Amino acid sequence: MSLGVVIKGPEGIVLAADSRVTLEARKENAPPLPVNFDNATKLLSFSKPHNFVSAVTYGVAVIGLRTAHSFVPEFENLILEKLEKKKRLTVKKYAEKLSEFFMDRWKEAVPDDYSGPNMTFIVSGYDLGSAYGKVFLFQIPEQPDPESRNPGEKEFGMTWGGQLQVASRLIHGYDPDLIRIIRDELDLDDSQITRVIQALRAKIEFPIPYQVLPLQDCVNLATFLIRSTIIAQNLAVGIRGVGGPIDVATITRTKGLEHIQEKKIHGEIIYQ
């Protein structure tokens, strides 16, 4: 569930994620009951010298009964303490270390015959001396090798995932299930489906000029997609997997990670 968005722009990187975790409560001889918790942290930050890298996670919410965020202190202690204290890894190397760590935790807690969704991570940041950011995606357990997104030095764009029914309609102009429906109904082969996707993207995709988009506009776009999804899900019948506060951060070449919008721990809420 959930929705994670990472935008690589010319002025920096924007990361955004909602805060809802959806679990299934099961009782004997009763159907599973979805239960939501709205204060999870899916935007992961790390201590120096790796404050120039961050990650968002979406998909399966927990490994065992623990969120990805709850493992961050263990990751830094077990993995990063083995490195030279002032050594700053590249974004790709950091993504590889993160994937290796979470793959080990997955194997410890999840049966080998698991067939559900992945826990997906989008890792992004700046290499030392690089003018523009790097973005990598990996999925536990099916795709542990980090895959580069918008890999060119000046290739800007958006990487996202989770419940995309609303966001995809806003940007691509169609529901993610549309391609599968067209393929099945018309019995199209892969080459024909590729032509359909290319035609749809060329003719109805919302034209966002990422190469000129200021950092503030990247923040606006990311929050718009997540907030629109939350509002739409609250009005519809279906799994409301996106919700809670929206966490937003930026990474820039000179300042590293900065939280732009971050939920805070607070005391009792008085309801009137």
Secondary structure as GFF3:
##gff-version 3
##sequence-region A 1 272
A	DSSP	beta_strand	3	8	.	.	.	ID=ss1
A	DSSP	beta_strand	13	17	.	.	.	ID=ss2
A	DSSP	beta_strand	21	25	.	.	.	ID=ss3
A	DSSP	beta_strand	33	37	.	.	.	ID=ss4
A	DSSP	beta_strand	43	45	.	.	.	ID=ss5
A	DSSP	beta_strand	53	59	.	.	.	ID=ss6
A	DSSP	beta_strand	62	63	.	.	.	ID=ss7
A	DSSP	beta_strand	66	67	.	.	.	ID=ss8
A	DSSP	three_ten_helix	69	71	.	.	.	ID=ss9
A	DSSP	alpha_helix	72	78	.	.	.	ID=ss10
A	DSSP	three_ten_helix	80	82	.	.	.	ID=ss11
A	DSSP	alpha_helix	91	109	.	.	.	ID=ss12
A	DSSP	beta_strand	119	125	.	.	.	ID=ss13
A	DSSP	beta_strand	134	140	.	.	.	ID=ss14
A	DSSP	beta_strand	143	149	.	.	.	ID=ss15
A	DSSP	beta_strand	157	162	.	.	.	ID=ss16
A	DSSP	alpha_helix	165	171	.	.	.	ID=ss17
A	DSSP	alpha_helix	178	186	.	.	.	ID=ss18
A	DSSP	alpha_helix	190	204	.	.	.	ID=ss19
A	DSSP	three_ten_helix	210	212	.	.	.	ID=ss20
A	DSSP	alpha_helix	215	234	.	.	.	ID=ss21
A	DSSP	beta_strand	247	252	.	.	.	ID=ss22
A	DSSP	beta_strand	256	261	.	.	.	ID=ss23
###
